[in-house]
Amino acid sequence: MDRDLISKALQEIVLRDGKDLEKAKQYLRMKYRLEADDLVLKRRLEKILQTEKAVA
């Protein structure tokens, strides 16, 4: 299954690069003109982390 833009940004910026959610939010705004709420980003990140734990 392909990941959407938000999931890809969180995976690359927060998990791989170790940046905070604010940097991911800024990246989405600058590159894709997409406004994302902090709560949405936080829940998406938690979901990604849960699925990674389930796989490992």
ROTIKOL-973892 format. One record per residue (C-alpha): residue number from 1; residue in three letters; y, x, z. Coordinates in Angstrom, 3 decimals. Layout:
! ROTIKOL-973892
   kemar   guvex      north       east         up
     NUM     ala          Y          X          Z
...
! end
This chain:
! ROTIKOL-973892
   kemar   guvex      north       east         up
       1     met      0.000      0.000      0.000
       2     asp      3.421      1.322     -0.910
       3     arg      5.960      1.680      1.879
       4     asp      9.400      0.147      1.590
       5     leu     12.687      2.068      1.726
       6     ile     13.172      1.618      5.462
       7     ser      9.683      2.835      6.311
       8     lys     10.008      5.833      4.005
       9     ala     13.372      6.772      5.500
      10     leu     12.035      6.507      9.046
      11     gln      8.964      8.542      8.179
      12     glu     10.961     11.308      6.507
      13     ile     14.050     11.515      8.695
      14     val     12.875     10.556     12.173
      15     leu      9.239     11.646     12.239
      16     arg      9.225     14.611      9.881
      17     asp     12.710     16.049     10.455
      18     gly     13.078     15.035     14.111
      19     lys     16.448     13.307     13.655
      20     asp     17.524     10.159     15.508
      21     leu     17.670      6.579     14.267
      22     glu     21.409      6.860     13.639
      23     lys     20.768      9.505     10.947
      24     ala     18.198      7.245      9.286
      25     lys     20.682      4.376      9.394
      26     gln     23.370      6.567      7.831
      27     tyr     20.954      7.759      5.132
      28     leu     20.056      4.193      4.165
      29     arg     23.725      3.215      4.066
      30     met     24.833      6.192      1.986
      31     lys     21.972      6.381     -0.487
      32     tyr     20.961      2.744     -0.947
      33     arg     24.006      0.832      0.387
      34     leu     21.632     -0.859      2.813
      35     glu     22.850     -1.951      6.236
      36     ala     20.030     -1.884      8.783
      37     asp     20.268     -3.119     12.337
      38     asp     19.295     -0.743     15.154
      39     leu     16.719     -3.206     16.469
      40     val     15.057     -3.446     13.054
      41     leu     14.827      0.333     12.747
      42     lys     13.458      0.685     16.267
      43     arg     10.755     -1.945     15.716
      44     arg      9.776     -0.461     12.359
      45     leu      9.470      2.974     13.952
      46     glu      7.299      1.583     16.760
      47     lys      5.070     -0.121     14.194
      48     ile      4.681      3.118     12.213
      49     leu      3.798      5.027     15.375
      50     gln      1.218      2.401     16.392
      51     thr     -0.505      2.510     13.015
      52     glu     -0.601      6.316     13.102
      53     lys     -2.195      6.241     16.550
      54     ala     -4.750      3.706     15.352
      55     val     -5.694      5.907     12.410
      56     ala     -5.939      9.085     14.486
! end
